[in-house]
Amino acid sequence: MKKIKYLTSACSLALVLISCQKSSLENSNAVALKADNGNVQAAGKSSPGYVYTLNNQAINRVMAFSRDASGHLEFAAAYATGGTGSAMGLGSQGALASSETYNVVLAVNPGSNSVSSMSMSGSGLQEISTVSSGGTNPISVTTFNDLVYVLNGGGTGNISGFRLSADGHLTAIANSTRSLSSGSAGPAQVSFVNDGQVLVVTEKATNHITTYTVNGSGLTGTMTVRTSAHPTPFGFAEGKNGIIYVSEAAGGAAGQSAVTAYRVSNDGMVTLTAGPIMANQSAACWVVTNNNGKYVYATNTASNNISSFATENAGGLSVLSAIAATSGASPIDAAMSNNSKYLYVLNSSSHNISGYEVSNDGSLNHIGMAGSLPAGTVGLLAK
């Protein structure tokens, strides 16, 4: 139990540090209140893209930052999800997701045990539907085509499925709720892999990587459970050829974090292909890859920096740069722009977003910070 408590302090500040930062929360709420009704037009309609994060407050809002051609961010507006946040870190990856097929953003509402779909347009975001998450304390959401699955971290934890209609409404899939490998799993992330054929869940408390096959009706089938190669599997990102790259935070122990590569087969079997690969950093928790799967980046929450890794087609992995860039205080969520030219990192203690230009050789060039975010802000999505 002591190990888990230390991990959440170092990795996500979810249970200890963020909840204590009341003065920071009060001072930074103003930016989140710019749009009370969720219908304010976003600035910079001609911007090349946007970066979104979730304020996770009593009135839960997606906060939008416009991204200019050089990758710099400017706060645009905040859009109400129709649900409630928890004002604390979630210790998860994937609080926000998007569907290109239906042009929607999906957001968890941990305070009201719900999930929301929001349309994306030139005038910003607009809530379409908010429905029960099928459990308590939803912390991560994933989508593939018209399928959506939510990971609920409260109680004994579960996953639950939904369909997206053509206009972006969410409808629960009957009998889709499934338990995790244990009633005390401490889950971190859910994501579709292998073109929607498999769901993967990382479990911090059990050191499990749990998979579920997904059939044509959207229901999950066989559950497969594998113990991670290194303690505390947390965030992960899918690369090429069925490979996932998992951050393994080692309970937050100093200098002991790793990133490990696994191959996920279509029947849900998980096999080790490389690692654990250690960069001598602490509390590696969130992971992203670039579009071609050549580079992997992990945020190190307790080291206040980002490590980069190089991949190989056969599932190999090696450290590219142990400290590819420094960040703000306590970096958590990370997101790559659609063209993989820019990497963004949410800093949970300095309450802002760091931006980096990604070079062809995988190196990072810091281009600035943006935002004055509420304590407890979670999730990051770059478009």
Secondary structure, DSSP 8 states (H G I E B T S, - for coil): -HHHHHHHHHHT-TTTTGGG-HHHHHHHHHHHTS-SSS----S-TT-SEEEEEE--SSS-EEEEEEE-TTS-EEEEEEEE-SS---SS--S-S-SEEEETTTTEEEEEETTTTEEEEEEEETTEEEEEEEEE-SSSSEEEEEEETTEEEEEE-STT-EEEEEEE-TT--EEE-TT--EE-SSTT--EEEEEEETTTTEEEEEETTTTEEEEEEE-TTS-EEEEEEEE-SSS-EEEEEE-STTEEEEEE-GGG-TT--EEEEEEE-TT--EEEEEEEEE-S-S-EEEEEE-TTS-EEEEEETTTTEEEEEEE-TTS-EEEEEEEEEE-SSSEEEEEE-TTSSEEEEEETTTTEEEEEEE-TTS-EEEEEEE----TT-EEEEE-
